[in-house]
């Protein structure tokens, strides 16, 4: 199957006039011979939620940590709100919050409110100055009743919420979230998704999040970056990525099995092997992956020329998971399992 | 940005961590006291009245040992724990800068060390009935400058922990090394004064046992004390900075 064309290399920078909230240019990181991130460039516009997807070991965490200056890149630049993270990190950190290790990002011996106050203090805010903000966060995350409870005594989902609340404990315009819903139950995950969307829509916050959960990415993200073997292999909206694959696989239902010659031609020209045919109550059906609409017309022509009655043609729905698998399928399996 | 806010945040956190589990903190202090009591009563049982001749030296030495280990461990162990807890990278991303955050942490740890030292000194004096000169105008500057070199060593091993991880066993060996440094015979071997804790230990002994005031020490002796304090702190901090840069290059800053 031909590969879809997806926007990469910061194509989105041309869509907006304003300075992007995050700008990554030719970012690379190698550990000896191992290339963890390879010449990655993209922009993230203010007030958008961008998802970072990739198989294990694809380089997502290295990419996020390089964007935050926690890993020194081999080459390339990263700017947050126009400030170089690597040249002027303290100025850049004034705009950014990060939740990198889920619930491990906070002090379990401190209470929820003490954590919020500590992390706000770490950015120069006195507790009295951020009290209202913290009360609001506690309400939004359903933590108000647990404000004075030590984090150690909370459930995993609540700990995760505390970590996110701490990321937002001060006024930041960009948030990096590494696997924010990992280990959450369905309800907590839904709460978190709503909150992330609200942050972008109402507070104009820019969010870059990595996740293995396709539902989270589909629900929350305006754009998706797919990373594989350190490369950016896709940079587009969820809808565009899904649409790219939706139009390419069809299920065709016929009244009866076509003649041998026709089946041979279908196998040779469209990859419909004998084991693709299944018998149903209406007749027989098969699935075919086609390059485009014109190829579908050609295939239908072959069937009609052979005198087959075509009862139905169904465009098979594709989701982000299918798109992800298609896009990351290019990497060799040996490359994929590497830890970074 | 206001450094007072950072100081307040870190001091508050340290205080909460110390007091939230009071039994844990108390057990550390009691452990130190028991260690001294074993030395004292054990020494009395074995050496009889002879222990009295070296008791003052033992008290001053143990007083300094308690504070130097607290100051050193407060830095090296704290960095390891922050990495374990997953909060080290959050500290690194402070808009104040990692260096400033660590400097304030050191300052707060120093106060904790002084508090521990004060407690253990009072306990030792009460237990032994010994009287020593405790002139704050002399003792505090001497102790703070002496701990400067312990902090420098803490920075070095904290930096090594960032890069190599899991070196807690070496931390403990270094603590034993402190005993040798505090007891170093600097009068017999003057070159030993350049080692961490050695000069400070010697001056503190003379101040507390013999009642020598700060201004009565020879300027060269004070110069060596200041030079070793500043030198080890600066060198330790530079080493720590280079270590954290290496940890970031290797991508292991927050690893444990």
Interface residues (C-beta under 8 A of the other chain):
Chain A: X29 X31 X36 X62 X65 X68 X69 X70 X71 X72 X89 X90 X91 X93 X94 X96 X98 X100 X101 X104 X105 X106 X107 X108 X109 X110 X114 X117 X118 X119 X120 X121 X122 X123 X124 X125 X126 X150 X166 X340
Chain B: X1 X2 X5 X6 X8 X9 X10 X12 X13 X16 X17 X20 X21 X85 X86 X87 X89 X90 X91 X92 X93 X94 X95 X96 X97 X101 X245 X248 X249 X250 X251 X253 X254
